[in-house]
Amino acid sequence: MARTGPAFRATTRGQVLLTGSLLVLLAFTVAPLYWLLIASTHNQHDIFGRPPRLLPGGELGTNLTHLQTSVGFGRVVINSLLLATTYTVLGGIVCTLAGYGFAKYRFRGRGFLFSVLLLALVVPTQLTIVPLFKLMVNLGWLNTYQAVLLPNLALPFGIFLMRQSMRALPDELLQAGRIDGCGELGLFFRVALPTMRPALAALAMYLFLFQWNDFLWPLVALRDPSSYTIPVALAALTGSSDIDYGQLLTGTAVAAVPMAVLFLFLQKHFVSGMLAGAVKQ
Amino acid sequence: MSLALRERSGGRGEAPTRPAGPGRRPGRSTARLAPYLFILPALALFAGFRLYPIGWSFVLSLYHTEGMTQSWTGLGNYQRLIHDPLFWKALGNTALILVVQVPVMLCLALGLSVALNSALLRWKPLFRLGFFLPVVTGLVTYGLMMGALLNQDSGAVNWLLGLVGLPEVHWLTDPFWAKVSVMLALTWHYTGYNAVIYLARLQGIPDEHYEAAAVDGAGAWRRFWHITLPGLRPAMLLTVVLSTIGTLQLFDEPFIMTGGGPDNATTTIGVYLYQTGFRYFDFGYASAIGYALVLIISVLGLIQVKLAKEED
């Protein structure tokens, strides 16, 4: 192939132009996150210094110590980790079981029940917050983990995601298992589940992300600062009259970094899983 | 909503068969029960923590709440809603964000997905990673981050504007710019997500279509108009419906960045509902606001799906 001539030059010019403009756009996208990371290592004065600091400073430890004294940040991070992990495991079980049931059986009421699940998506979270709050008060569950976890375990998107993935599983495989005398639960565990690893990875990532970042419901359900999750604790910090941005942005970075790292590792599964849920026809 | 539609249109063809034919083995009745047992945990949780509160909030919306006491008011809360200027303002703010931000974001996502799909682009994995990174950043996280960046006196954005000779902008304290700030934050957060949805569809359009069109003398613009856009239709409907629902329910970003201010300029219906319920503890009125929102979302969603169908 000729590597010179007008056609090649046009192509390289296009390449440079396109790649260059996307790089600029990428810079705008990533810059805020980079700035956040840097900000977490400076004190308030330097964070808002001019020009903005572009290299890490030495205040990360101080910021973390301040966070610990003002909102008990260590406990808050543990709360977030515990809640997100438990939610991922329990929600994963509930969504996978339901997704399998909807995908691999034909039964009376299937279409109706599934539509009800999906139609609930148009109901804003804020609407159910008031009665849910009253329900938790009546049950005496305010400030408990189960109050935060239970309402969202049957996450419609998760069920939808698993149902879409389970559909790809050939029915012949299940029938063969049945002829061999395998029970329905056995089929689920020994035939269906082992083929679902990529989908399960996507689901787990999605559920963890959902709980880790969820704000409104934990804000309402958790009234005691020692049970706060990271987003709730950060929101509480902004409520004080004299906000210390060193603390605030360090806490914000602590919330963002684990998710970014998790995403880097599970990127492929996560994006393809999201897409399977979103656009598979 | 579009998902529900898809279920109806696509579900039949590959519907699985009922396990175990009649009387084939003694376990027949358990096999019949099996699907219900699989979906039981999800249904029970869903009924208890979603459907029941949805019903309860309707009952609540018929009561007047004052302090600890409740009194029947029938449609009183809904009548109050119609004459409540703040509700209309919140509705207007929400509608403005919907009408301005969603089209801008989706056009950006469209351009981005076409660029990401282009054979001319180098370092694709890097770009895919970078543009998707905001999606995994939590709402509170990026709300706080944006708030600090847009800080009027000392934020980095105003410093950048100063560098190129532009005046300082009162991002979060001016009613107009506060709306712009919320829209900027939303666009930063969700563009990559929509672009990835488009990209997946684009990758499904066969290269031969483009090659054939090129042979027929169609330029880049006509190929985009006649092949790319029609190919993206289902994905576009999906993103429009999802963005509409998401925007109408908008809460976290304005709540974190501006608290609904200044002068209620960024009070969305979601923020107003929360404030009514949990700042003024007027649960009845808050529920009425919620139901008004459900009604608006349902009507808009139905119109969108219907319009999309008619065009087919």
Interface residues (C-beta under 8 A of the other chain):
Chain A: T11 G14 Q15 L18 T19 S21 L22 L25 L26 T29 V30 P32 L33 W35 L36 A39 I47 F48 G49 R50 P51 P52 I93 V94 C95 L97 A98 Y100 G101 F102 A103 K104 Y105 R106 F107 R110 G111 L113 F114 S115 V116 L117 L118 L119 A120 L121 V122 V123 P124 T125 Q126 L127 T128 I129 V130 P131 L132 K134 L135 L150 P151 N152 L153 A154 I159 F160 R167 D171 L174 Q175 R178 G183 E184 L185 F188 L209 W212 N213 F215 L216 V220 I230 P231 L234 A235 T238 Y245 L248 L249 T252 A255 A256 M259 A260 L262 F263 L264 Q267 V271 M274 L275 A278 V279 Q281
Chain B: M1 L3 A4 R6 E7 R8 G10 G11 E14 A15 P16 T17 R18 P19 A20 G27 T30 A31 R32 A34 P35 Y36 L37 F38 I39 P41 A42 L43 L45 F46 G48 F49 R50 L51 Y52 P53 I54 W56 S57 L60 L112 A115 L116 S118 L120 L121 R122 W123 L126 F127 R128 L129 G130 F131 F132 L133 P134 V136 T137 G138 L139 V140 T141 Y142 L144 M145 M146 A148 L149 N151 D153 S154 G155 A156 W159 W188 G192 Y193 V196 I197 A200 R201 P234 A235 L238 I245 L248 Q249 F251 D252 I256 G270 L273 Y274 G277 F278 F283 A286 S287 G290 Y291 L293 V294 I297 S298 G301
